[in-house]
């Protein structure tokens, strides 16, 4: 990452030149090292397998220059942990925030990490980091006590300076204390109570923002190595196409081009990426593509009719015996959605005799390291992967086909090779958010209480699928089958939850309409979880308008969820143009209880960003395909949220510091689909069952409504 | 065909001999190593590659290098003046209007051009003028606020 300072680069040199492992480095270099672990059980296995010390997976160093460096395999992709993690550390250590350097996603410097996913960095890594900071502070206080001849109780710390409480002139700073020391400790000390916090909990602007507004911030595609080549790989027209014949004669005639044809990998390389692009277009290739009848029209029938094994996600009570004043049976449909980060997948590999240098835009740097090691038949430790800034991830930047290809091409050509996906490749190789169907059955009693909830989820993923309401009888089933999708699918910002919450909260409104209750009262009637009630009431207070029984024609919608113990309630107001079917999202209020808040400004940015991004999957984002063929190639046919669509998002942060910090990157977006679908349905008076709600689908719904009337 | 193109780049006279049908984007990124200008879509749909040619925003992925002959090109690296940030850059920082930062250079340069044409742009006019620049992280509202703040600063004479 950008924040690597001189001591970090010295560390690289030491590790490379002396071939020592991290543990030895910590033992032999100056300063104070605190080792800590966040996933003890996982780390042990990984550590042993990789021949690394097994009892820690991150550490901090207090350098002889007084700077504090945190080494973590987590990465920065816009979510802002480069700032919020530094806040947590600075708080425990009592140093100024700008004394902290975050060294992130460097496989040589940073111990193994499973990846930056699932809104877990603050929640899982944060507490471990805090304990390490507290441990470091305790060590430094002890040293200061010895040096100053004052008992620890008589000392105070501010901005990395330890001084006597009674005589501030008697002081020593962290740099002086760390000088010439070789201390290694495991983190065990107690952390501060939140009431003592001065840095953690404060609204702080992104620490990387200056570099990002000046163009100085380096992303993987910005790394330049002497003699490097840019590669373009021949791509099939479809995911299951087989190459029949290939002719590279014309491509070879392009001056300066290198053509590689080896084991099915056909690539052209050039010193200029755009010339390589021209050359690949000159490669003539024929493919056999199997015919398929699976496409946007047939996908939902396909999903519902697959032979599958049904497993309960959760169940309680007796559905058959539940009261049935009114019952409901509805299906909710979601199309394939792409991650579409503005930075496409990019990797740069340089195969040298003793070390393989890699730069990669990945949320899982250690997985990429292994993939490269596998491709080149070397040990993972011989692969030094660095993760520069990542231009958006959203769950999609992991390890795709370009990793192995770049490794092979670098080895074959003997030169550093960069592959950066074109936008078309980015769409083609995206591990899409899966298309899914949720079959919802439920019932209510005369008083509008939900009596049973019987949900059958066809392939969305299980996250957030447990009902949030107090329901005596429920069952949530999840289907498992093979060959569900004709291409890769995977985690997409709030995996499973976007799809599940759309169905769950749409269906809640279906019941509210039938009960003759407004959507707020119906929810409050069926909620007993006080935390959720508080979040929902906070959102409603901020929204400030009265809800009427639906459909009210007002275009108001509500959606709530529990995303891995972060509670969200979102309220939206929309306008639907019944002539064109175009939806305008006018205003969104999103209240969130994520426990203790580390950086309120960063949290708001994630909530605003999530809701804004979510409008796309709700209104316009749909991958067009037939079998393994992907027709969506660029943003003209895959409209994402743009300036003119973006509503005012009012983020309401619930103060709940008694609860340890939970996640924030994903929760808000998981309510986007449901809240806008509910608002649109409230506006037009008929239930929308399919995302995205394109103008065409809305006009069709209006036609259906008019026929019914 | 190779041609020598002479132009002004971030205030300095430069000359490049290259295939004249190449795009400005890749010449900037590889020949001049000005990597603040980003590839996002290659078809002029996202705006990440926006630079200024004679003070007007263009999509560098859709601009041929030969078309900038004798013209002035400014990239994000050339926007600050001797280390002092342009009011737009300052305003982006003030409003924390950045997440991953990949679209940011293009956003700032498109905003620059917009404000050259309409120094008193309202928030609505800013939204319309920025509508073809995409940000996947969803920082749009903060970007609009940042640009609006910059208009005030630039009117006070803070512009370059």
Interface residues (C-beta under 8 A of the other chain):
Chain A: X77 X78 X79 X80 X205 X206 X208 X209 X210 X211 X212 X213 X214 X215 X216 X217 X218 X219 X221 X222 X224 X271 X272 X273 X274 X275 X340 X341 X342 X343 X344 X389 X390 X391 X392 X393 X394 X420 X422 X423 X601 X605 X608 X609 X610 X611 X612 X613 X634 X635 X636 X640 X641 X642 X643 X644 X646 X648 X649
Chain B: X19 X22 X23 X25 X26 X29 X30 X33 X34 X35 X36 X37 X38 X39 X40 X41 X42 X43 X45 X46 X48 X75 X76 X77 X79 X80 X85 X89 X92 X93 X96 X98 X99 X100 X101 X102 X103 X104 X105 X108 X127 X128 X130 X131 X132 X133 X134 X135 X136 X137 X138 X139 X140 X141 X142 X143 X144
